[in-house]
Amino acid sequence: MAKEFSRSSRVSEQIHRELSELIRLELKDPRLSSKLSLVTLTDVEVTPDYAHAKVFYTSLAGEEHREEIDQGLKHSAGFLRRELGKRVRIHHTPELHFVYDASVERGTRLSNLIDEAVKSDEGRKDE
């Protein structure tokens, strides 16, 4: 049986798609220009009244560029919201709040720890 998606879920998905495209193709912020290809939106959560949207992102640019990317995205929020309003047909275009998503980094770190533990166990078996 197919899962029914709520209107809020559909709006979140559409915002996610549109923002990804806008960031990739339309954003010209000099702080982000060389790092935009390394920014990935991971999720969008919209409040029930559509007034606010938390936009979760991650970046492969490295820890040293996180603050610069965060400032660039926050500075571009007005432009992105305006462009989003032209593309998404809802009564009120939500205010965008960008939030760094560290779950990818945590997952990679945990995966590396597991790999190290497995190698360590294999080394003990050989002794």
PEHU-V214434 format. One record per pair of residues at least 24 apart in sequence whose C-alpha atoms are under 7 Angstrom apart, sorted by sequence separation. I is the first residue (numbers start at 1). J is the second residue. If there is no record, write none. Layout:
I&J ; I&J
This chain:
74&98 ; 73&98 ; 35&61 ; 16&43 ; 16&44 ; 12&44 ; 12&45 ; 12&46 ; 31&68 ; 32&69 ; 8&46 ; 31&69 ; 32&72 ; 31&72 ; 51&92 ; 53&94 ; 55&96 ; 50&92 ; 51&93 ; 52&94 ; 53&95 ; 54&96 ; 55&97 ; 56&98 ; 57&99 ; 58&100 ; 29&72 ; 50&93 ; 51&94 ; 52&95 ; 53&96 ; 54&97 ; 55&98 ; 56&99 ; 57&100 ; 58&101 ; 50&94 ; 51&95 ; 52&96 ; 53&97 ; 54&98 ; 55&99 ; 56&100 ; 57&101 ; 58&102 ; 54&99 ; 56&101 ; 18&84
